[in-house]
Amino acid sequence: MTKRAILLTISGVILGAIGGYIYYAEIGCLGGTCPITSKPLNSTLYGGVMGGLFINMFIKSPKN
């Protein structure tokens, strides 16, 4: 991976984590029955993983 790809992936993880926490704070499940959105840590980690994967979809592999 190039430095650019690593920086884009890290920025996707950070933005996804922020989005996951905002989702928990605004919409999250209060009863504890929702496994992802019932705790802020779970929601933040899930958002970070999804953000990193989403950004990685658009990174092109270098041609050899």
Buried (B, 14 or more C-beta within 10 A) or exposed (E): EEEEBEEBBBEBBBBBBBBBBBBBEEEBBEEEEBEBBBBBEBBBBBBBBBBBEBBBEEBEEEEE
